[in-house]
Amino acid sequence: MTARRAPQDRFVCDLDVELDSGRLHVTGRARDLSESAVCLTARDPIEPGTAVNVQLRLVLEWGASEALALPGQVAWLTASEGAQQIGVVFTAMGPEVRQRLQVLLKVLLGQISLSTPTA
């Protein structure tokens, strides 16, 4: 559940991600995340220019976080190692959503720790 900082304030990560365009639903793994975009790998392609709802979910040993929903637009698509690599740029985010994304980034960097729930 750790992340390391990549160039240009991008964070290398491993999160569950879903893209929903209203007509198409793509699931994959987020590999790179910033305050403005996400790069993910998925089995299915989705065309550049498509408006999507991005849902990021942190999966831990003891469960998964609530999905963080972010509005976005597919910026690029590249075939890579038998999968699709997809870049999504986040669009008009409200202050509450932006704050939740910043908290997620801090969790990934270990600046905020999550305690294991007690039974």
Secondary structure as a PSIPRED ss2 file (coil, helix, strand):
# PSIPRED VFORMAT (PSIPRED V4.0)

   1 M C   1.000  0.000  0.000
   2 T C   1.000  0.000  0.000
   3 A C   1.000  0.000  0.000
   4 R E   0.000  0.000  1.000
   5 R E   0.000  0.000  1.000
   6 A E   0.000  0.000  1.000
   7 P H   0.000  1.000  0.000
   8 Q H   0.000  1.000  0.000
   9 D H   0.000  1.000  0.000
  10 R E   0.000  0.000  1.000
  11 F E   0.000  0.000  1.000
  12 V E   0.000  0.000  1.000
  13 C E   0.000  0.000  1.000
  14 D E   0.000  0.000  1.000
  15 L E   0.000  0.000  1.000
  16 D E   0.000  0.000  1.000
  17 V E   0.000  0.000  1.000
  18 E E   0.000  0.000  1.000
  19 L E   0.000  0.000  1.000
  20 D E   0.000  0.000  1.000
  21 S C   1.000  0.000  0.000
  22 G C   1.000  0.000  0.000
  23 R C   1.000  0.000  0.000
  24 L C   1.000  0.000  0.000
  25 H E   0.000  0.000  1.000
  26 V E   0.000  0.000  1.000
  27 T E   0.000  0.000  1.000
  28 G E   0.000  0.000  1.000
  29 R E   0.000  0.000  1.000
  30 A E   0.000  0.000  1.000
  31 R E   0.000  0.000  1.000
  32 D E   0.000  0.000  1.000
  33 L E   0.000  0.000  1.000
  34 S C   1.000  0.000  0.000
  35 E C   1.000  0.000  0.000
  36 S C   1.000  0.000  0.000
  37 A E   0.000  0.000  1.000
  38 V E   0.000  0.000  1.000
  39 C E   0.000  0.000  1.000
  40 L E   0.000  0.000  1.000
  41 T E   0.000  0.000  1.000
  42 A E   0.000  0.000  1.000
  43 R C   1.000  0.000  0.000
  44 D C   1.000  0.000  0.000
  45 P C   1.000  0.000  0.000
  46 I C   1.000  0.000  0.000
  47 E C   1.000  0.000  0.000
  48 P C   1.000  0.000  0.000
  49 G C   1.000  0.000  0.000
  50 T C   1.000  0.000  0.000
  51 A E   0.000  0.000  1.000
  52 V E   0.000  0.000  1.000
  53 N E   0.000  0.000  1.000
  54 V E   0.000  0.000  1.000
  55 Q E   0.000  0.000  1.000
  56 L E   0.000  0.000  1.000
  57 R E   0.000  0.000  1.000
  58 L C   1.000  0.000  0.000
  59 V E   0.000  0.000  1.000
  60 L E   0.000  0.000  1.000
  61 E C   1.000  0.000  0.000
  62 W C   1.000  0.000  0.000
  63 G E   0.000  0.000  1.000
  64 A E   0.000  0.000  1.000
  65 S C   1.000  0.000  0.000
  66 E C   1.000  0.000  0.000
  67 A C   1.000  0.000  0.000
  68 L E   0.000  0.000  1.000
  69 A E   0.000  0.000  1.000
  70 L E   0.000  0.000  1.000
  71 P E   0.000  0.000  1.000
  72 G E   0.000  0.000  1.000
  73 Q E   0.000  0.000  1.000
  74 V E   0.000  0.000  1.000
  75 A E   0.000  0.000  1.000
  76 W E   0.000  0.000  1.000
  77 L E   0.000  0.000  1.000
  78 T E   0.000  0.000  1.000
  79 A E   0.000  0.000  1.000
  80 S E   0.000  0.000  1.000
  81 E C   1.000  0.000  0.000
  82 G C   1.000  0.000  0.000
  83 A E   0.000  0.000  1.000
  84 Q E   0.000  0.000  1.000
  85 Q E   0.000  0.000  1.000
  86 I E   0.000  0.000  1.000
  87 G E   0.000  0.000  1.000
  88 V E   0.000  0.000  1.000
  89 V E   0.000  0.000  1.000
  90 F E   0.000  0.000  1.000
  91 T C   1.000  0.000  0.000
  92 A C   1.000  0.000  0.000
  93 M C   1.000  0.000  0.000
  94 G C   1.000  0.000  0.000
  95 P H   0.000  1.000  0.000
  96 E H   0.000  1.000  0.000
  97 V H   0.000  1.000  0.000
  98 R H   0.000  1.000  0.000
  99 Q H   0.000  1.000  0.000
 100 R H   0.000  1.000  0.000
 101 L H   0.000  1.000  0.000
 102 Q H   0.000  1.000  0.000
 103 V H   0.000  1.000  0.000
 104 L H   0.000  1.000  0.000
 105 L H   0.000  1.000  0.000
 106 K H   0.000  1.000  0.000
 107 V H   0.000  1.000  0.000
 108 L H   0.000  1.000  0.000
 109 L C   1.000  0.000  0.000
 110 G C   1.000  0.000  0.000
 111 Q C   1.000  0.000  0.000
 112 I C   1.000  0.000  0.000
 113 S C   1.000  0.000  0.000
 114 L C   1.000  0.000  0.000
 115 S C   1.000  0.000  0.000
 116 T C   1.000  0.000  0.000
 117 P C   1.000  0.000  0.000
 118 T C   1.000  0.000  0.000
 119 A C   1.000  0.000  0.000
